[in-house]
Amino acid sequence: MKKTLVLFVCVLALAIGASAQENLNFANLPRVSMPTPMPNGYGQLNWTNIFYVDPNEWSGAGPGYKDGPVGQDVAFVGGKACRLAPEYCFGTISSSGGPTSFQAISAVVAGGFGPTSITVIAYNNGKYVGSSFYTLGTQMQTLNFPSSWGNITQLVFQTPGGGDLVLYDLEIYSLDPNGNLSAGADVIGPTAPRQSVGPTVPIGIVDPLANEDVRGPTASSQGAGPTAPIWILDPPKH
């Protein structure tokens, strides 16, 4: 009887985990030929200073934009807009409101135009949780976020001036207001199939570097990628 109960609990935990763990990509967005702000609510998340584009239709896309499937959008942070307005150097993904939170597991990313470095900072209801520093090339690689971050409500990607972070895929656990795994929720949308970007080149795994701790958006940036084609965005309205 005890063995049966243990087996049932394990199967139930796996079933809940499988339904709550989501691979969020950008295949369900309209294909656009110019950088466009990510719409709030996509993937049941809010997006700030993060843009999407079809890299095969945009003439300004660098090599790091084109590792994914043809005919599919990618998201990105930074670029020339970062040099024009410092606030564009920070891209934010946050919970859609209230006490709802999530756990950030990993992301499939690349540097847009060349080797670059980024800092990822986690917050929970405005309180600093932790940060990690990563170095990127132009081929897709997986960034593993520290499990010690736990439940968070905001994930900030900081790029150096002129360096692009390209996002292909974001893996998260969605959580309900009580901090429990949300079963049955489709982060892409209630009628959309779950999709995960498949690599066209081998993906390298990048864990956080030891002893790196950046305490917030005022921390210094490190490294910048090669100069990229200029595209202009209107500055944010205050």
N, C-alpha and C positions, 0 to 999 in steps of 0.2 A: 504494500500500500504506500509506504514512504517513497519507494523508488518511482512508483507511478505518479505521485504528487510532484516530485522533483522534476520528472520528465515533462509533465504538463506545464509547470511554471517556466521551464526553459523554452518550450515550444511557444508559449504565449509571449514571452519576452522577445523572442526572435520575430514573431509575427508583428508585434507592435513596432519593433525597431525597423523592420523592413518597410512598413507603411509610412513611418514618420521620417525616415531618412530620404532626402530628396537630392537629386542632381539637377540643378537649375542651369539651363543654357538659354540661348537667345534665339532659338529657331522659330519661336512663335511670334516674334516681332515682325513688322513689315520690313521688307528689304528696301533700304534707303541708300542713296549714293553719296550722301553728305552726313557728317556727324550730327546726330539728333539726340536730345536729352532723353534718358531713360524715363519711361512713364512711372509715376508712383503707383503702387499696387501690383506691379508686375512681380509674379512669384510671391504675392502677399507680403511684399516688402516695400519700403520707401527708398528712393535713390536720389542722391544729391551730388551734382558735379560728376556724374557718370554718363557717358554717351554710348550710343550704339550705331553701327554702320555695317553695310555689306562690304567687306574689304576688297572684293573682286569688282565692285562697281565704283569704289572711291579711288580717285587717282592719287590721293595723298597717303594711301596706306603703305606702310613699310613691310619688310619681309616677315616680321613677327606677327603681323595680322593675318597671315595667309596659311597657317598650318592646319586649320580646321577644314571641315567639309565645304565644298564649293556650294554657293547659293545659300549661305547661312550667315546671319549677322553675328558680330562679336561686340562685346562691350569694352570700353577703355576709359582710363583716367589719365589726365596730364596732357602732354603735347604742347604745342605752341601757345595754346590758351593759358597754360600755366605761367609762361613768361609774361603774358600780357596782364594777367590778373592773378595774384598769389593764391586766391581762394580756390582756383581751379587745380591747384597742386594737391588738393585733398578730395578724394571721392568717398562718399559715405553710403553704406547700406545699413538700414535700421528697421526695427520692427514697425509694423503698420500702425501702432497706437496702443495706449493702455499698458497693462502689465505684461502683455504678450512678449515672449523672448524667444531666442533660438540659440543653438550651439553650432558654432562654425567648425567644420571638420577639415575641409581642404578646398583648394581652388586650383584649376588648371589655367596656367597663365603663360605669358611670354613678354619679353621686352619688344616694343613696337619697331624700333629702328636699329637697335644694337644693344650691347650689354648695358644694363642699368641696375640700380638698386632701389628697393622700396622698403618702407616701414609699414607694418600693419598694427593698428592699435585697437584694443577692445575696451568697450565701456558697458556698464550695466546701470541703466537709469541715471546716466550722467556721471557715474563714479568710475574712475580709471581702474581697469582690471589687469591689463598687461599689454606688452607689445613684443613684436618680433621683427628682425631685420633679415631681408633676403636679397640675394644677388641673382639676376635673371639674364638669360641670353635670348636670342630670337627664336629658339625652338621651344615648343610647348614643354612645360614641366609642371609637376604637381607640388604645390606648397602645402605642407601639413601644419595646421594651426595647433598651438599647445592645448592639450586636453585640460590643463589646469585653469583655462579661462572659464570653463563651465558655461552657465547660462549668461547670455549677454543680450543687450538691446541695440547695440551699435557697433559697427565694424568700419574703421577708417583706413583707407589706403593712401599713404603719403608718397608722392613721386618727387624726384628731384626736378629742378627747372629744365623743361624741354624733354625729359624722359617719359616715355609712354609705358603704362601697364595695360596689357591686353588681357581681358578676361574671357575665357572660353567656357568655363564650367565652374559652378559653385556648389559644393556639397555641404548641406546643413541638416540639422535636426530641428524641425519646427516644434515649438513647445506651447502648451496652452497657458492661460493665466496663472494656473497653479504650479507651473514648472514641470508638468508631465508631458511626455511625448504625445504629440497630436496624431492619433491614428486616423487613417483614411483621408487625410488632406492632401490634395495634389497641388504642389507649389507652383506649377505652371498654370493651372486654371482648372476649373471643375470638369471641363469637357475635353481637355487636351491630353494627348498621350504623354507619358513620361519619356523624356529623351535625354540621352547623354552623349556629349561630343566624343567621337572616336578619334584618336590621334592618327595622323598620317606619317608621323615619325616616332621613334621610341621616346617615351616620356621619362625624364629623369625625376627622381624624388628629391625634394629639397626640404629638409627639416630646419627649424629655427636654429640660428647660430647660438652657441653658448655664450653666456655673459653679455648678451645684447639686451638693453633695456632702455627704450626711448619713452619718456614720460608724457608725451603729448604732442600736439601739433606744433608747439613752439620749438621742438627739438631740431637740431641741425640736420639737413639732408646730406646724403653722401652720394657722389657719383652722378654723372649725367650721360645720357646716350648721345650719339652723333646727331648732328643737326638734321631736322626733318622738314618736309615741305610745310609751308605756312598755311594754316586755315584759320579763319577769323570767326569768333563767336562774339555776340554782343555781350557786354558785361552784365552781371546779374543786377536786377533792379532791387533797390533797397526800399 
